[in-house]
Amino acid sequence: MRRKDKEITDPDAITSIIRKSTVCRLAMSDDGQPYVIPMSFGYKDGVVYFHSASEGRKIDVLQKNPRVCIEFDTDCRLKTGDSPCNWGFSFQSAVAFGVAAFIEDAAEKRAALDIIMRQYCSETFTYPASAVDKIVVIKVAITELTGKTAA
């Protein structure tokens, strides 16, 4: 990171950013063309989980190239100033790199869905077999993780 004064190195602080985020951006490469989409997600023990329909561009891209980048941000606030150079944003962000893998086992899918739901609430849920069979669950084991803050 170029600006070491803005870098977050504490793993617990970076995890806190991920936990506070309500959406992340999943970046992929589609035959050399960048492709990024907002996603709901779950996070546990260095792994990010997503669920998806079983068809679509995202699935096609990940099957060809599973290498991804994921961006999380929180506490975004516009800062105004008396000149354009004094405007900006305060925020905290985390950027993760990893390789996407598709979960096939129904029990593993349910466990991943629980992790996704825990990102947003503390309730417990059951998932009908028909629903679990229809969806794709993707896991990304994080291989690199960085954090940044801008006050």
BAMI-260724 format. One record per residue (C-alpha): residue in three letters; x, y, z. Coordinates in steps of 0.1 Angstrom, whole numbers, padded with zeros to 4 digits, always signed. Example, Ala and Ser with C-alpha at 12.3 -4.5 7.8 and 13.67 -1.06 7.14 Angstrom:
% residues 2
Ala+0123-0045+0078
Ser+0137-0011+0071
***
This chain:
% residues 151
Met+0000+0000+0000
Arg+0014+0033-0010
Arg+0000+0053+0019
Lys+0013+0034+0049
Asp-0003+0060+0072
Lys-0038+0048+0060
Glu-0030+0010+0061
Ile-0048-0012+0087
Thr-0026-0041+0097
Asp-0044-0054+0127
Pro-0063-0086+0116
Asp-0091-0080+0142
Ala-0096-0045+0129
Ile-0099-0058+0093
Thr-0123-0085+0104
Ser-0144-0058+0121
Ile-0147-0039+0087
Ile-0159-0071+0070
Arg-0184-0078+0098
Lys-0198-0043+0096
Ser-0202-0043+0058
Thr-0236-0051+0044
Val-0225-0056+0008
Cys-0193-0064-0009
Arg-0181-0061-0044
Leu-0169-0093-0061
Ala-0144-0086-0089
Met-0137-0112-0116
Ser-0119-0113-0149
Asp-0140-0123-0179
Asp-0115-0131-0207
Gly-0094-0101-0196
Gln-0124-0078-0192
Pro-0130-0066-0156
Tyr-0164-0076-0142
Val-0176-0065-0107
Ile-0209-0070-0090
Pro-0223-0062-0055
Met-0231-0093-0034
Ser-0245-0102-0001
Phe-0221-0125+0017
Gly-0210-0143+0048
Tyr-0176-0144+0064
Lys-0160-0169+0088
Asp-0125-0179+0096
Gly-0109-0163+0065
Val-0135-0176+0041
Val-0162-0155+0023
Tyr-0194-0173+0012
Phe-0219-0163-0015
His-0250-0178-0029
Ser-0263-0175-0064
Ala-0286-0187-0091
Ser-0271-0217-0109
Glu-0268-0198-0142
Gly-0256-0164-0153
Arg-0225-0145-0162
Lys-0210-0147-0127
Ile-0211-0185-0128
Asp-0198-0186-0163
Val-0169-0163-0154
Leu-0160-0182-0122
Gln-0160-0215-0140
Lys-0134-0202-0165
Asn-0113-0182-0140
Pro-0119-0186-0103
Arg-0094-0160-0092
Val-0113-0131-0075
Cys-0109-0099-0056
Ile-0135-0088-0030
Glu-0139-0053-0016
Phe-0157-0044+0016
Asp-0163-0009+0030
Thr-0181+0007+0059
Asp-0185+0040+0077
Cys-0185+0060+0044
Arg-0190+0097+0049
Leu-0186+0126+0025
Lys-0163+0153+0038
Thr-0169+0188+0024
Gly-0145+0217+0023
Asp-0142+0253+0012
Ser-0124+0242-0020
Pro-0126+0211-0042
Cys-0092+0199-0030
Asn-0106+0197+0006
Trp-0135+0174-0004
Gly-0132+0137+0001
Phe-0145+0107+0019
Ser-0138+0090+0052
Phe-0142+0053+0052
Gln-0128+0020+0062
Ser-0122-0008+0036
Ala-0108-0042+0032
Val-0097-0059+0000
Ala-0093-0097-0002
Phe-0079-0120-0029
Gly-0087-0156-0033
Val-0099-0185-0055
Ala-0136-0192-0058
Ala-0148-0228-0053
Phe-0183-0242-0057
Ile-0197-0262-0028
Glu-0216-0293-0040
Asp-0224-0311-0007
Ala-0259-0302+0006
Ala-0248-0301+0043
Glu-0219-0278+0034
Lys-0243-0256+0015
Arg-0266-0253+0045
Ala-0237-0245+0068
Ala-0225-0218+0043
Leu-0260-0204+0041
Asp-0261-0201+0079
Ile-0228-0181+0078
Ile-0243-0158+0052
Met-0275-0153+0072
Arg-0254-0146+0104
Gln-0238-0117+0086
Tyr-0272-0099+0087
Cys-0291-0114+0117
Ser-0289-0138+0146
Glu-0319-0159+0137
Thr-0316-0196+0127
Phe-0332-0209+0096
Thr-0340-0242+0078
Tyr-0335-0245+0041
Pro-0358-0268+0021
Ala-0339-0294+0000
Ser-0356-0281-0031
Ala-0341-0246-0025
Val-0306-0259-0016
Asp-0306-0280-0047
Lys-0314-0250-0070
Ile-0288-0226-0057
Val-0250-0224-0061
Val-0229-0217-0031
Ile-0195-0203-0036
Lys-0167-0201-0011
Val-0135-0180-0014
Ala-0106-0189+0009
Ile-0088-0156+0014
Thr-0051-0157+0004
Glu-0044-0120+0009
Leu-0062-0094+0029
Thr-0055-0057+0034
Gly-0072-0029+0052
Lys-0074+0009+0048
Thr-0088+0038+0066
Ala-0093+0074+0055
Ala-0104+0099+0082
***
